[in-house]
Amino acid sequence: MKPSSRTLSGCTAVVAVLGIGLSVVVAGPAQAAPSAPSWDDVRQAKADTAQAQATVDELSARLQTLQDAADSAEVSELQAAQDYAMAVSQQQEAQASLDDLTAQAKRAEQKADESAAQVAGLVVELSRTGGGDLSTSMLVDASDAKDLLYRVGTVSHLSARSARVLAQAQTDQNTVESIAAQQSAATKALAAATAKSERTLDQANEASASARSRVQQQQDRQAEVLDQLAFLKGTSTATETAYWNEQQAKRAEQQLAARTAAASRDTASGGSSDPASPSVPSRPSTSRPSTTQPSTTQPNTSPSRPSTTQPNTSPSRPSTTPSRPAPAPAPAPAPAPAPAPAAAPAPAPAPAPAPKPVSSPSKAAGAIAYARGQLGKAYVLGGAGPNTWDCSGLVMMAYNSQGIATGGHNVVWQYNYFKSVGRLVPLSQRQPGDILFYSTNGSVSGAYHDSIVTSYGTMVEAARPGVGVVERGIWLPNQLLPYVGRPSGSV
């Protein structure tokens, strides 16, 4: 039997029974596998009933260690891919900045030319009307518009109108020069970002090749261990593989339940278990706090105005009226109405802004359908369709197909975007269509992978090179950030 028929890579194994992918949390580099029993040891153990169970336990421990090593290799590969995605995003940002400055420069130059033409017309006009040291020779002798402005600026007796025309022209010229300086800096920044993305691509490809080699090595060793277990227990390799997958699925299910329970506790206590999102409320819907805050500030500010103006002005009337006529009782009732206006003008709090419209949950179903339509397609660094994908590229285009933005083409930008628009939801409340984020350090700074939830325990993702787009059980639950992104539907 070929080893590939029973490999247990976290990215390739799908457990149909429980819907949870093979996974264990990897806190750091994989440790060396325990000393492997040889085939002679296994044959001897089979003949010795007392030793058989100990050997089974030893083989099972080795199998788990090999799985951890394979998972660790895959994580390092995805980290390299995210580094490249971030470098490309920075390069695109630098290009966009340069393009914007170039457009600004064109507009500024056009305006400066128009201003310089007005100054030239001013020279001609004033020279005809006896402008003293203003002469048309300035137009001839000036080497460019900037020189002309300088020459006109040295004239000592410009009229107010002429000075305004000159000042505007000088301002426009300064704007041209300022934007030109920014363009120069942006050009250098783009060159640096481009060089960095190229270096990062080379590094990512090297890391990917190394990781794939390590994963295959661990899978080959796992295949041998499964053969030994099957021999020792008198079963088949297929049976042992299925049993191993089931045990890994149960382990992953327990880890995922522990994560969601922890997230639920944090939500109930009002805390945030995400170091990158201390400001995200227990139910991260920023639209709700923003609608309540105005309603508390407006009642406080609107009463303050009547209380400082009306109560002060209305008592001033009764204080003057008693001094005129003798009958003081007449003005006495005047202060009585004063408190009423003080309370009456206080308007009812302005109605809270209507909640921003949310997309229909059908948008999430559409994004899932789009992602599933890419199943089997290849993983390529920086891929965003139609035939190749990386993880954040698949997330981005799946929701773009529904007219929903995700914040860019890398994992960190997408998480930060959902945070900024109030669309982070506790992991325990995940729904189909939500975005899972993986991190090596529990913070968005260590984010390296994302995927789309398809059911409580499954997801669709662009997994890694050599695997491509797959739908499978949720992988490495203990590396999930405690919040998911919800691009559509109610938060």
C-alpha positions as CSV (number, residue, x, y, z in Angstrom):
1,M,0.0,0.0,0.0
2,K,1.3,3.4,-0.9
3,P,2.0,5.7,2.0
4,S,-0.1,8.5,0.4
5,S,-3.2,6.4,0.7
6,R,-3.2,6.8,4.5
7,T,-1.4,10.0,5.1
8,L,-2.8,12.0,8.0
9,S,-1.9,15.6,7.1
10,G,-4.1,18.1,8.8
11,C,-4.8,19.6,5.4
12,T,-5.8,16.4,3.6
13,A,-7.7,14.3,6.1
14,V,-11.5,14.9,6.3
15,V,-13.5,13.0,8.9
16,A,-16.9,12.6,7.5
17,V,-18.4,11.0,10.7
18,L,-17.7,13.8,13.1
19,G,-17.1,16.7,10.7
20,I,-13.9,17.7,12.6
21,G,-10.5,17.8,11.0
22,L,-7.4,16.1,12.4
23,S,-5.6,18.7,14.5
24,V,-3.6,19.3,17.6
25,V,-2.2,22.6,18.8
26,V,1.4,23.1,18.1
27,A,3.0,25.4,20.7
28,G,6.4,25.4,19.0
29,P,8.8,23.4,16.9
30,A,8.0,19.7,16.8
31,Q,9.9,17.6,19.3
32,A,11.8,14.5,18.2
33,A,9.6,11.5,17.9
34,P,10.1,8.8,20.5
35,S,12.3,5.9,19.6
36,A,10.3,3.8,17.2
37,P,9.8,0.1,17.8
38,S,11.3,-1.9,15.1
39,W,9.5,-4.6,13.2
40,D,11.3,-7.2,15.3
41,D,10.0,-5.5,18.5
42,V,6.5,-5.5,17.1
43,R,6.7,-9.2,16.1
44,Q,8.0,-10.0,19.5
45,A,5.3,-8.0,21.2
46,K,2.6,-9.8,19.2
47,A,3.9,-13.1,20.6
48,D,3.9,-11.7,24.1
49,T,0.4,-10.6,25.2
50,A,1.7,-8.7,28.2
51,Q,4.0,-6.6,26.1
52,A,1.5,-6.1,23.2
53,Q,-0.5,-3.3,24.9
54,A,2.6,-1.4,25.9
55,T,3.8,-1.5,22.4
56,V,0.5,-0.3,21.1
57,D,0.6,2.6,23.5
58,E,4.2,3.4,22.4
59,L,3.2,3.3,18.7
60,S,0.2,5.5,19.3
61,A,2.3,8.1,21.1
62,R,4.7,8.1,18.2
63,L,1.9,8.5,15.8
64,Q,0.7,11.6,17.7
65,T,4.1,13.1,17.7
66,L,4.5,12.6,14.0
67,Q,1.1,14.3,13.5
68,D,2.3,17.2,15.6
69,A,5.4,17.5,13.5
70,A,3.4,17.4,10.3
71,D,1.0,20.1,11.6
72,S,3.9,22.3,12.7
73,A,5.5,22.1,9.3
74,E,2.2,23.1,7.7
75,V,1.9,26.1,10.0
76,S,5.4,27.3,9.1
77,E,4.4,27.1,5.5
78,L,1.3,29.1,6.0
79,Q,3.2,31.7,8.0
80,A,5.6,32.2,5.1
81,A,2.6,32.6,2.8
82,Q,1.2,35.3,5.0
83,D,4.5,37.1,5.1
84,Y,4.4,37.2,1.3
85,A,0.8,38.3,1.3
86,M,1.6,41.2,3.6
87,A,4.6,42.2,1.5
88,V,2.5,42.2,-1.6
89,S,-0.2,44.3,0.1
90,Q,2.3,46.8,1.2
91,Q,3.6,47.0,-2.4
92,Q,0.1,47.5,-3.7
93,E,-0.4,50.2,-1.1
94,A,2.8,52.0,-2.2
95,Q,1.7,51.8,-5.8
96,A,-1.7,53.2,-5.0
97,S,-0.1,56.1,-3.1
98,L,2.2,56.9,-6.0
99,D,-0.7,56.7,-8.5
100,D,-2.7,59.1,-6.3
101,L,0.3,61.5,-6.0
102,T,0.8,61.4,-9.8
103,A,-2.8,62.3,-10.3
104,Q,-2.5,65.2,-7.8
105,A,0.7,66.4,-9.5
106,K,-1.1,66.6,-12.9
107,R,-3.9,68.7,-11.4
108,A,-1.5,70.9,-9.5
109,E,0.7,71.5,-12.5
110,Q,-2.4,72.4,-14.6
111,K,-3.5,74.9,-11.9
112,A,0.0,76.3,-11.6
113,D,0.3,76.8,-15.4
114,E,-3.0,78.7,-15.3
115,S,-1.8,80.9,-12.4
116,A,1.5,81.6,-14.2
117,A,-0.4,82.6,-17.3
118,Q,-2.4,85.1,-15.2
119,V,0.9,86.5,-13.9
120,A,2.2,86.8,-17.4
121,G,-0.9,88.6,-18.5
122,L,-0.5,90.8,-15.5
123,V,3.0,91.8,-16.6
124,V,1.8,92.7,-20.0
125,E,-1.1,94.7,-18.6
126,L,1.0,96.6,-16.1
127,S,3.7,97.3,-18.6
128,R,1.1,98.9,-20.8
129,T,-0.2,101.1,-18.0
130,G,3.1,102.3,-16.8
131,G,4.0,99.6,-14.3
132,G,7.5,101.0,-13.7
133,D,9.9,98.2,-13.4
134,L,7.3,95.7,-14.8
135,S,8.1,95.1,-18.4
136,T,7.5,92.5,-21.0
137,S,11.2,91.8,-20.9
138,M,10.4,89.7,-17.9
139,L,8.5,87.3,-20.0
140,V,11.4,87.0,-22.4
141,D,14.2,86.8,-19.8
142,A,12.5,84.4,-17.4
143,S,13.7,80.9,-17.8
144,D,10.5,79.2,-16.5
145,A,7.3,80.0,-14.6
146,K,9.1,79.8,-11.3
147,D,11.7,82.4,-12.4
148,L,8.9,84.6,-13.7
149,L,7.2,84.5,-10.4
150,Y,10.4,85.4,-8.6
151,R,11.1,88.4,-10.9
152,V,7.6,89.7,-10.5
153,G,7.9,89.2,-6.7
154,T,10.8,91.6,-6.6
155,V,8.7,94.4,-7.9
156,S,8.2,96.9,-5.1
157,H,4.9,98.6,-6.1
158,L,2.4,95.9,-7.0
159,S,-1.3,96.7,-6.6
160,A,-3.4,94.7,-4.2
161,R,-5.0,92.8,-7.1
162,S,-1.6,92.1,-8.6
163,A,-0.3,90.9,-5.3
164,R,-3.2,88.5,-4.9
165,V,-2.6,87.1,-8.4
166,L,1.1,86.7,-7.6
167,A,0.5,85.1,-4.2
168,Q,-1.9,82.5,-5.7
169,A,0.5,81.7,-8.4
170,Q,3.3,81.2,-5.9
171,T,1.1,79.0,-3.7
172,D,0.2,76.9,-6.7
173,Q,3.9,76.6,-7.6
174,N,4.8,75.5,-4.1
175,T,2.1,72.9,-4.2
176,V,3.6,71.5,-7.4
177,E,7.0,71.3,-5.7
178,S,5.6,69.7,-2.5
179,I,3.8,67.0,-4.5
180,A,6.9,66.4,-6.6
181,A,8.9,65.8,-3.4
182,Q,6.2,63.4,-2.1
183,Q,6.3,61.6,-5.5
184,S,10.0,61.1,-5.2
185,A,9.6,59.6,-1.7
186,A,6.7,57.4,-2.9
187,T,8.7,56.2,-5.8
188,K,11.5,55.1,-3.5
189,A,9.0,53.5,-1.1
190,L,7.5,51.5,-4.0
191,A,10.9,50.3,-5.1
192,A,11.7,49.2,-1.6
193,A,8.3,47.5,-1.2
194,T,8.7,45.7,-4.6
195,A,12.2,44.5,-3.6
196,K,10.8,43.3,-0.3
197,S,7.9,41.4,-1.9
198,E,10.3,39.7,-4.3
199,R,12.6,38.6,-1.5
200,T,9.7,37.4,0.6
201,L,8.4,35.4,-2.4
202,D,11.7,33.6,-2.6
203,Q,11.7,33.0,1.1
204,A,8.2,31.7,1.1
205,N,8.9,29.3,-1.8
206,E,11.9,28.0,0.1
207,A,9.9,27.6,3.3
208,S,7.1,25.9,1.4
209,A,9.3,23.4,-0.2
210,S,11.0,22.6,3.1
211,A,7.7,22.3,4.9
212,R,6.3,20.0,2.2
213,S,9.3,17.7,2.5
214,R,8.9,17.6,6.3
215,V,5.2,16.8,6.1
216,Q,5.8,14.0,3.6
217,Q,8.5,12.6,5.8
218,Q,6.2,12.5,8.8
219,Q,3.4,11.0,6.8
220,D,5.7,8.2,5.5
221,R,6.6,7.4,9.1
222,Q,3.0,7.5,10.1
223,A,2.2,5.0,7.4
224,E,4.8,2.6,8.8
225,V,3.5,2.9,12.3
226,L,-0.1,2.2,11.1
227,D,1.2,-1.0,9.4
228,Q,2.9,-2.0,12.7
229,L,-0.3,-1.4,14.7
230,A,-2.4,-3.4,12.2
231,F,0.0,-6.3,12.4
232,L,0.2,-6.1,16.2
233,K,-3.6,-6.0,16.7
234,G,-4.4,-8.4,13.9
235,T,-6.4,-5.8,11.9
236,S,-5.9,-4.0,8.6
237,T,-4.0,-0.8,7.9
238,A,-7.3,0.7,6.7
239,T,-9.0,-0.1,10.0
240,E,-6.2,1.4,12.0
241,T,-6.2,4.5,9.8
242,A,-9.9,4.9,10.3
243,Y,-9.6,4.4,14.0
244,W,-6.7,7.0,14.2
245,N,-8.8,9.5,12.2
246,E,-11.7,9.0,14.6
247,Q,-9.5,9.6,17.7
248,Q,-8.0,12.7,16.2
249,A,-11.4,14.0,15.3
250,K,-12.6,13.5,18.9
251,R,-9.6,15.3,20.2
252,A,-10.1,18.2,17.8
253,E,-13.8,18.3,18.8
254,Q,-12.8,18.5,22.5
255,Q,-10.4,21.3,21.8
256,L,-12.9,23.3,19.8
257,A,-15.5,22.9,22.5
258,A,-12.9,24.1,25.0
259,R,-12.2,27.2,22.9
260,T,-15.9,28.0,22.5
261,A,-16.6,27.5,26.2
262,A,-13.7,29.9,27.0
263,A,-15.0,32.4,24.6
264,S,-18.5,32.1,26.1
265,R,-17.1,32.7,29.6
266,D,-15.3,35.8,28.4
267,T,-18.4,37.1,26.7
268,A,-20.5,36.6,29.8
269,S,-17.9,38.4,32.0
270,G,-17.7,41.3,29.5
271,G,-14.0,40.7,28.9
272,S,-12.0,40.2,25.7
273,S,-9.9,37.1,25.3
274,D,-8.3,38.6,22.2
275,P,-5.2,40.7,23.0
276,A,-5.5,42.3,19.6
277,S,-9.0,43.5,20.3
278,P,-9.2,44.9,23.8
279,S,-11.8,47.5,22.7
280,V,-14.1,44.9,21.2
281,P,-17.2,44.4,23.4
282,S,-18.4,41.1,24.6
283,R,-20.8,41.1,21.7
284,P,-18.6,42.9,19.2
285,S,-21.2,45.0,17.4
286,T,-19.8,48.5,17.4
287,S,-23.0,49.9,15.9
288,R,-24.9,49.4,19.1
289,P,-22.6,51.4,21.4
290,S,-22.4,54.1,18.9
291,T,-26.2,54.5,18.8
292,T,-26.6,54.7,22.5
293,Q,-23.8,57.2,23.2
294,P,-25.3,60.1,21.3
295,S,-28.6,59.5,23.2
296,T,-26.8,60.0,26.5
297,T,-24.8,63.0,25.6
298,Q,-27.6,65.0,24.0
299,P,-29.9,65.0,27.0
300,N,-27.0,66.3,29.1
301,T,-26.0,69.1,26.7
302,S,-29.5,70.3,25.7
303,P,-30.7,70.9,29.3
304,S,-27.5,72.8,30.1
305,R,-28.4,75.5,27.7
306,P,-31.9,76.4,29.1
307,S,-30.6,76.1,32.6
308,T,-27.9,78.7,32.1
309,T,-29.8,81.1,29.9
310,Q,-33.5,81.1,30.7
311,P,-33.3,80.8,34.5
312,N,-30.8,83.7,34.5
313,T,-32.8,85.9,32.2
314,S,-36.3,85.3,33.6
315,P,-35.3,86.2,37.2
316,S,-33.9,89.5,35.9
317,R,-37.4,90.6,34.9
318,P,-39.0,90.2,38.3
319,S,-36.0,92.0,39.9
320,T,-36.7,95.1,37.8
321,T,-40.5,95.2,37.9
322,P,-40.8,95.4,41.7
323,S,-38.8,98.6,41.7
324,R,-41.4,100.5,39.5
325,P,-44.9,100.2,40.9
326,A,-45.7,99.7,44.5
327,P,-47.8,96.6,44.1
328,A,-45.1,94.0,44.5
329,P,-47.5,91.0,44.5
330,A,-48.1,91.5,40.8
331,P,-44.6,90.5,39.7
332,A,-44.4,87.8,42.4
333,P,-46.1,85.2,40.2
334,A,-43.6,85.8,37.5
335,P,-40.8,83.5,38.9
336,A,-43.3,80.7,39.1
337,P,-43.4,80.1,35.3
338,A,-39.7,80.3,35.1
339,P,-39.0,76.7,36.1
340,A,-41.5,75.4,33.6
341,P,-39.7,76.9,30.6
342,A,-36.5,75.6,32.0
343,A,-37.7,72.0,31.9
344,A,-40.0,72.4,28.9
345,P,-37.3,73.5,26.4
346,A,-35.3,70.5,27.1
347,P,-36.1,68.6,24.0
348,A,-36.5,64.9,23.9
349,P,-33.3,63.1,23.0
350,A,-32.7,63.0,19.3
351,P,-33.7,59.7,17.9
352,A,-30.7,57.3,17.8
353,P,-29.3,56.8,14.3
354,A,-30.9,53.9,12.5
355,P,-28.7,50.8,12.6
356,K,-26.6,50.5,9.5
357,P,-28.2,48.1,7.1
358,V,-26.8,44.6,7.2
359,S,-26.6,42.1,4.5
360,S,-28.9,39.2,4.2
361,P,-27.6,35.9,5.5
362,S,-28.2,34.6,2.0
363,K,-25.0,36.5,1.1
364,A,-23.1,34.1,3.4
365,A,-24.7,31.2,1.6
366,G,-23.6,32.7,-1.7
367,A,-20.0,33.2,-0.5
368,I,-19.9,29.5,0.7
369,A,-21.3,28.4,-2.7
370,Y,-18.6,30.4,-4.5
371,A,-15.8,29.0,-2.3
372,R,-17.1,25.5,-2.8
373,G,-17.0,26.1,-6.6
374,Q,-13.3,26.4,-6.3
375,L,-12.8,23.0,-4.6
376,G,-9.8,21.1,-6.1
377,K,-8.1,24.2,-7.6
378,A,-4.5,24.8,-6.8
379,Y,-3.0,26.9,-4.0
380,V,-0.5,29.5,-5.3
381,L,1.0,32.3,-3.2
382,G,-0.9,35.5,-4.0
383,G,-3.6,33.6,-5.9
384,A,-7.0,35.3,-6.1
385,G,-8.6,33.3,-8.9
386,P,-10.0,32.2,-11.1
387,N,-7.8,29.1,-11.2
388,T,-5.4,29.5,-8.3
389,W,-5.9,30.7,-4.7
390,D,-4.3,31.4,-1.4
391,C,-6.3,31.5,1.8
392,S,-7.1,35.2,2.0
393,G,-7.6,35.4,-1.7
394,L,-10.4,32.9,-1.5
395,V,-12.0,34.7,1.4
396,M,-11.8,38.0,-0.4
397,M,-13.2,36.9,-3.7
398,A,-15.9,34.7,-2.2
399,Y,-17.4,37.7,-0.5
400,N,-16.5,40.1,-3.3
401,S,-18.8,37.9,-5.5
402,Q,-21.6,39.0,-3.1
403,G,-20.7,42.7,-3.2
404,I,-19.1,42.6,0.3
405,A,-15.7,44.0,1.1
406,T,-13.2,42.1,3.3
407,G,-10.4,44.6,3.7
408,G,-7.8,43.4,1.4
409,H,-5.8,40.4,0.3
410,N,-4.1,39.2,3.5
411,V,-5.2,37.7,6.8
412,V,-4.1,40.5,9.1
413,W,-5.8,43.2,7.0
414,Q,-9.0,41.2,6.8
415,Y,-9.2,40.7,10.6
416,N,-8.5,44.4,11.3
417,Y,-11.1,45.4,8.7
418,F,-13.8,43.3,10.3
419,K,-12.8,44.8,13.7
420,S,-13.0,48.3,12.4
421,V,-16.5,47.9,11.0
422,G,-17.8,46.1,14.1
423,R,-18.1,42.7,12.5
424,L,-16.2,40.5,15.0
425,V,-18.3,37.8,16.8
426,P,-17.2,35.4,19.5
427,L,-16.0,32.1,18.3
428,S,-18.7,30.3,20.3
429,Q,-21.4,32.1,18.2
430,R,-19.9,31.2,14.8
431,Q,-22.3,30.5,11.9
432,P,-21.9,29.3,8.3
433,G,-20.2,32.1,6.3
434,D,-18.1,33.4,9.2
435,I,-14.4,33.8,8.8
436,L,-12.0,31.8,11.1
437,F,-8.6,33.3,11.8
438,Y,-5.5,31.3,12.9
439,S,-2.7,32.8,14.9
440,T,0.5,31.4,16.4
441,N,0.5,33.8,19.4
442,G,-3.2,34.4,20.2
443,S,-3.1,37.9,18.7
444,V,-3.7,39.3,15.2
445,S,0.0,40.1,15.0
446,G,0.6,36.3,14.6
447,A,-2.3,35.6,12.2
448,Y,-1.3,33.4,9.4
449,H,-4.4,31.7,7.9
450,D,-8.2,32.1,7.5
451,S,-11.1,30.1,6.2
452,I,-14.8,30.2,5.8
453,V,-17.1,28.2,8.2
454,T,-19.5,25.9,6.4
455,S,-21.0,24.2,9.4
456,Y,-20.4,24.1,13.2
457,G,-17.3,21.9,12.7
458,T,-16.3,22.3,9.1
459,M,-14.7,24.9,6.9
460,V,-13.7,25.6,3.3
461,E,-10.2,26.9,2.6
462,A,-7.3,27.3,0.3
463,A,-5.1,25.0,2.4
464,R,-1.6,25.1,1.2
465,P,0.6,24.3,-1.9
466,G,0.1,20.7,-2.9
467,V,-3.4,20.5,-1.4
468,G,-5.3,23.4,-2.8
469,V,-8.9,24.3,-2.0
470,V,-10.6,21.8,0.2
471,E,-13.6,21.6,2.6
472,R,-12.8,19.7,5.8
473,G,-13.0,19.7,9.5
474,I,-11.8,22.7,11.5
475,W,-8.1,22.3,11.8
476,L,-6.0,23.2,14.9
477,P,-8.8,24.6,17.1
478,N,-6.3,25.8,19.7
479,Q,-4.8,28.2,17.2
480,L,-8.0,30.0,16.4
481,L,-8.4,33.6,17.5
482,P,-11.4,33.9,19.9
483,Y,-13.3,36.1,17.4
484,V,-14.6,35.3,13.9
485,G,-15.4,37.8,11.2
486,R,-19.0,38.0,10.0
487,P,-19.0,39.8,6.7
488,S,-22.8,39.5,6.3
489,G,-25.9,38.8,8.3
490,S,-26.8,40.0,11.8
491,V,-24.0,40.6,14.3
